[in-house]
Amino acid sequence: MRKVAVIGLGHVGTAVAHQIVCTGAADELTLVDVNKDIARAEAIDFQDSLNNMPAYTKIFVNDYEKVGEADVVISAVGNVALTISSGDRFAELEFQSKAIRDVSKHLVDCGFNGKLVVISNPVDAISNLYQQCTGLPRNHVIGTGTLLDSARMHRAVGKVLDLDPRSVSGYNLGEHGASQFTAWSTVRVFDKPIKEFVKENNMDLDKIDEESRVGGFTVGSVKKYTNWGVSAAAVRLMNTILTDAHTTMPVSNYREEYGCYLSYPAMVGADGKLKQEQLDLTDDEKEKLQKSADSIITNTKKVIS
Ligand SMILES: NC(=O)c1ccc[n+]([C@@H]2O[C@H](COP(=O)([O-])OP(=O)(O)OC[C@H]3O[C@@H](n4cnc5c(N)ncnc54)[C@H](O)[C@@H]3O)[C@@H](O)[C@H]2O)c1
């Protein structure tokens, strides 16, 4: 039995739940929101879709006892308007510091002992806060981090080269936010370093880096939220845990040497983060990563002492 719970049923939580129901990725799905009516309404809407779905999902609603049984809980709690209107994910931190403490208390009270996938922004700071408030092991709390930003970078590279983004590999590292960067030394196309494609294709790597960094706001300035890109990233991370896939992915995980959660590739499986990778970064990339870690810590301290 694969048991999953989604907490926070706004644009993102419902997109996550939708992908889970459409793909039959869980046997039991528990939906929770502080706005109990919205959770109930979404649950009924999903139940109404089941008759025409390829798989059956048993759906529970606003039931923290069921959350306690989950293998994976996905947090999409938040107030996205604060991020979109300010252009800064840290603008959500004050709101989140209360909401995440509230959810964490429920998670502790219901005895949740599974893996926590964090989407809630600012995701690096929130992953840390969840870990501290729930007391779950650090390797069991993982943020989606730059799994989404790396996908944005792959999309932008793929567009220039007229390729499926899945033919591009490599990482955006650091904060899921303004201080992240594309580590070009890790980026490969058809298993060749990206630098072999730059001249011939007139590629502007700085422009692609910027495009992936601001991608959320490019979409958000029109939609007022983003949901499909991040839900695909979160469900992939969830599936990696449920299937014990041992996949290396750029997710937000605690790195002792930086003293915070930030995105750096880690191997993920049933026990959460199984192993942290060690990239051979250039000096410039190492410096950018340190600056990104400093930025996460400084911005967090402004709100949470
Ligand atoms: N990590 C990423 O890549 C990424 C991408 C997009 C959005 N996000 C973040 O995901 C979060 C959700 O985005 P959204 O667009 O769905 O936001 P939203 O404002 O539409 O929905 C948030 C939901 O959380 C619920 N909620 C608030 N406090 C709660 C609590 N204490 N317990 C249970 N539920 C609670 C609200 O009632 C609401 O339904 C935001 O923090 C957003 O910034 C992250």
The ligand as an SDF file (V2000), in Angstrom:
LIG
                    3D

 44 48  0  0  0  0  0  0  0  0999 V2000
    9.1450   25.0210   -4.3270 N   0  0  0  0  0  0  0  0  0  0  0  0
    8.6730   25.4370   -5.5080 C   0  0  0  0  0  0  0  0  0  0  0  0
    9.3060   25.2350   -6.5490 O   0  0  0  0  0  0  0  0  0  0  0  0
    7.3410   26.1330   -5.5430 C   0  0  0  0  0  0  0  0  0  0  0  0
    6.7040   26.4390   -6.7530 C   0  0  0  0  0  0  0  0  0  0  0  0
    5.4460   27.0350   -6.7240 C   0  0  0  0  0  0  0  0  0  0  0  0
    4.8660   27.3650   -5.4990 C   0  0  0  0  0  0  0  0  0  0  0  0
    5.5450   27.0800   -4.3540 N   0  0  0  0  0  0  0  0  0  0  0  0
    5.0020   27.3840   -3.0300 C   0  0  0  0  0  0  0  0  0  0  0  0
    4.0280   26.3900   -2.7070 O   0  0  0  0  0  0  0  0  0  0  0  0
    3.1170   26.9520   -1.7480 C   0  0  0  0  0  0  0  0  0  0  0  0
    1.7020   26.7340   -2.2310 C   0  0  0  0  0  0  0  0  0  0  0  0
    1.4840   27.4730   -3.4250 O   0  0  0  0  0  0  0  0  0  0  0  0
   -0.0170   27.7200   -3.9330 P   0  0  0  0  0  0  0  0  0  0  0  0
    0.0400   28.4530   -5.1940 O   0  0  0  0  0  0  0  0  0  0  0  0
   -0.7820   26.4500   -3.8450 O   0  0  0  0  0  0  0  0  0  0  0  0
   -0.5140   28.6910   -2.7450 O   0  0  0  0  0  0  0  0  0  0  0  0
   -1.9980   29.0410   -2.3130 P   0  0  0  0  0  0  0  0  0  0  0  0
   -1.9110   30.3140   -1.5350 O   0  0  0  0  0  0  0  0  0  0  0  0
   -2.8900   28.9510   -3.5150 O   0  0  0  0  0  0  0  0  0  0  0  0
   -2.4470   27.8270   -1.3640 O   0  0  0  0  0  0  0  0  0  0  0  0
   -1.8830   27.5540   -0.1290 C   0  0  0  0  0  0  0  0  0  0  0  0
   -2.8280   26.6440    0.6340 C   0  0  0  0  0  0  0  0  0  0  0  0
   -2.2290   26.3600    1.9080 O   0  0  0  0  0  0  0  0  0  0  0  0
   -3.2760   26.3120    2.8630 C   0  0  0  0  0  0  0  0  0  0  0  0
   -2.7650   26.5090    4.2010 N   0  0  0  0  0  0  0  0  0  0  0  0
   -2.2660   27.6410    4.7560 C   0  0  0  0  0  0  0  0  0  0  0  0
   -1.9300   27.4080    6.0400 N   0  0  0  0  0  0  0  0  0  0  0  0
   -2.2210   26.1200    6.2990 C   0  0  0  0  0  0  0  0  0  0  0  0
   -2.0990   25.3060    7.4400 C   0  0  0  0  0  0  0  0  0  0  0  0
   -1.6210   25.7880    8.5980 N   0  0  0  0  0  0  0  0  0  0  0  0
   -2.4830   24.0050    7.3550 N   0  0  0  0  0  0  0  0  0  0  0  0
   -2.9920   23.5020    6.1920 C   0  0  0  0  0  0  0  0  0  0  0  0
   -3.1240   24.2290    5.0790 N   0  0  0  0  0  0  0  0  0  0  0  0
   -2.7480   25.5380    5.1240 C   0  0  0  0  0  0  0  0  0  0  0  0
   -4.2110   27.4610    2.4260 C   0  0  0  0  0  0  0  0  0  0  0  0
   -5.4950   27.3530    3.0100 O   0  0  0  0  0  0  0  0  0  0  0  0
   -4.1900   27.2830    0.9130 C   0  0  0  0  0  0  0  0  0  0  0  0
   -5.2390   26.4350    0.4740 O   0  0  0  0  0  0  0  0  0  0  0  0
    3.5300   28.4220   -1.6100 C   0  0  0  0  0  0  0  0  0  0  0  0
    4.3730   28.5500   -0.5000 O   0  0  0  0  0  0  0  0  0  0  0  0
    4.2760   28.6990   -2.8970 C   0  0  0  0  0  0  0  0  0  0  0  0
    5.1700   29.7840   -2.8100 O   0  0  0  0  0  0  0  0  0  0  0  0
    6.7360   26.4600   -4.3500 C   0  0  0  0  0  0  0  0  0  0  0  0
  1  2  1  0
  2  3  2  0
  2  4  1  0
  4  5  1  0
  4 44  2  0
  5  6  2  0
  6  7  1  0
  7  8  2  0
  8  9  1  0
  8 44  1  0
  9 10  1  0
  9 42  1  0
 10 11  1  0
 11 12  1  0
 11 40  1  0
 12 13  1  0
 13 14  1  0
 14 15  2  0
 14 16  1  0
 14 17  1  0
 17 18  1  0
 18 19  2  0
 18 20  1  0
 18 21  1  0
 21 22  1  0
 22 23  1  0
 23 24  1  0
 23 38  1  0
 24 25  1  0
 25 26  1  0
 25 36  1  0
 26 27  1  0
 26 35  1  0
 27 28  2  0
 28 29  1  0
 29 30  1  0
 29 35  2  0
 30 31  1  0
 30 32  2  0
 32 33  1  0
 33 34  2  0
 34 35  1  0
 36 37  1  0
 36 38  1  0
 38 39  1  0
 40 41  1  0
 40 42  1  0
 42 43  1  0
M  CHG  2   8   1  16  -1
M  END
$$$$
